[in-house]
Amino acid sequence: MKKKNVVPCTVRETRIAVVGTGMVGSSFAYAAMIKGLAAELVLIDASEEREAGEVMDLAHGLIGTETGKITGGDFKDCGDVDIIIITAGAAQKPGETRLDLVNKNVKILKSIIKKMGKLRPDTVVIVVSNPVDILAYVAREKIKQPNRGQVFGTGTALDTSRLRYNISQELGVNLHNVHGYVLGEHGDSEFVAWSAVNVSSMPVKKLMSAKKMQAIEKKTRRAAYEIIQRKRATYYGIGVVITEIVEAVLNDKKMVMPVSTVPGSAYGIKDMSVGVPAVIGRSGVEKVWKMPLTMPEKAKLKKSAKLLKKILKGVK
């Protein structure tokens, strides 16, 4: 019998680059390592000392994970990875809003994009640095990937996680049984789309008073300020939330998640990224998910986007 020619199968290892090894970047790297999201995590930071220290510390824990390796790199290494997580930038200080960071962090982001150079056509870029909506929009405009949805921000994913936790604590149920979203800016103009919030198909409005809902919304919006006041920064929550988004991308899950992207015709907003539900798969944002919002909720979303546009217009 004549032997068939066998073509060897080449499997490309999954690689994730983390740009910025501060508390958020290193918290994500730690969570991603434990979850075994990639064969290799590449840490990149302007401070080589900080980068080297984080690589060493994380690598010493590889024995308890399925992750293959933790390495240090430079910005050019972003050219051959599956996902880039950008967490670099000035951190929010006590008393500051996320929008107070806009001028310095836009400048830092543009510098990073320039240093990264040309990316692989299938690379997805996820912006985490604040103000995330403005930075996600700037990155989307500056990074020319084949699909515009390949560049987006974490948006209101963390706020939504906080909302679901707060509701679950109030009602004594598991937070996975709470469904609904925080929309708009990841910041002071964000809002809860209460018309769509439910607990295992039961509208939340039937389970708690309007006064209690208002208190939960305020608690959700103020969470970052409360944490920063107590411990100077927030990083564990967002670190885990990023892993959920990354997992949706790498495994092509088609999960609906509230991320920062340009809503377009689905919500009548263009030229700015805001937190809206979107289908997340291997190409990043594959489709914006249209929710049946009430008229007041639609107005709040547009007001949030208008605020962000005005601030971006004033960036030096």
Secondary structure, DSSP 8 states (H G I E B T S, - for coil): --------------EEEEE--SHHHHHHHHHHHHHT--SEEEEE-S-HHHHHHHHHHHHTTGGGSS--EEEE--GGGGGG-SEEEE--S----TT--GGGGHHHHHHHHHHHHHHH-S--TT-EEEE-SSSHHHHHHHHHHHS--SSGGGEEE-TTHHHHHHHHHHHHHHHTS-GGGEE--EEB-SSTT-EE-GGG-EETTEEGGGTS-HHHHHHHHHHHHHHHHHHHHHHS---HHHHHHHHHHHHHHHTT--EEEEEEE--BTTTTB-SS-EEEEEEEETTEEEEE------HHHHHHHHHHHHHHHHHHHT--
